[in-house]
Amino acid sequence: MIELVIPGRGTLQLEHLVCDVNGTLALDGQLIDGVYRSLNLLRDRLAIHLITADTHGRQTAIDHHLNLKAVRLTPGNEAAQKAAFVRQLGAERVVAIGQGANDAEMLREAGLGICVMSREGVAVPTLLAADVVVPDILTALELLERPMRLVATLRQ
């Protein structure tokens, strides 16, 4: 668990990390360099969940490489499926990371929503739904490794 005491906002007790895959952890179906290492550094503090529509059909290889099993979405209404998944885990205990239009609801539902800028682009609704916006996935994961950075950013 990662506990954040944020002045003016309260305490966040984060137990789950939910990550979109394509555009967030991977580009064109290929895992972004450094993601494996960064996720491994967080495994002792957060349960890691991947959620994907498997746009590029490479999720099985990504699952194998990360030693995880992604939740695969059924076609249609993917945004609602992602948000429901976050609620099922206990939204207030979830940090969610994404960048696509179908990630906005999940970021809004999560106790902490992080939008990453991506070479794939960022959907404006997702940008507006996030608590924090960072330049890339490695920076987002580093914030979780060094949570006082989040306190500094989010305090009021």
Secondary structure, DSSP 8 states (H G I E B T S, - for coil): -EEEEETTTEEEEE-EEEEE-BTTTEETTEE-TTHHHHHHHHTTTSEEEEEE--TTS-HHHHHHHHT---EE--SS-HHHHHHHHHHHH-GGGEEEEE-SGGGHHHHHHSSEEEEE--TT---HHHHHH-SEEESSHHHHHHHHHSTHHHHHHH--
